[in-house]
Amino acid sequence: WKALVQQHIASAKEEEHTGWHIAICWMSLQHISRLRERPTDIINDWKLERVISQTFLQLGASYRDFELVKLLLVFSTGKGEEKSFIQRLLSLLNLPLAEQFIGINQWQDELYISKEQFEELLDWVTIVEAVGIVSGNDSTMQDAGLNMQDAAEKLSLLFDECADIKKQAERAGYKFEELVSGLGNMIGGEGESEKTKE
């Protein structure tokens, strides 16, 4: 997990762009969203897109980083629906914004994803999930009153799951439909994507 955080948030190399702006922005918006009676699209409701995207640009970040924050908010909001990590990932991957983020493109009648862009999204949602576990916001921890040892076990399972998903993507040859199907099999579901349904 330390390598994951260092890679995306706290790089030791000064010349490398770090992800603190993504983490802080997500945590702030997530906290504000939780204070409201019902989870909503806080960015659009409060008309924050322009402010945040311009701030990111001033920091030397890209608009793509802002899109990542929006995806992380959608992912973390889904926790209240009692879905598993992979189920929420599958739901996220069917969003047009996520499809754009992971670089879906068509070649010879097959839809492919970008390995690097998919793994970036996966690593970030894993970090978000880990934050929920450590902070005690994970519903199963609250219900069962889990201690830190149990939290450590949950983190270990989460990072193993993240590694398994990366292997599944590699086995699928980074074909989108095969990846979705494989993820569905990992949870015993059918893993049918919206594109397949069409």
Beta strands, then each sheet from edge to edge (+ up, - down):
strand 1: 105-107
strand 2: 110-112
sheet 1: 1+ 2-
end
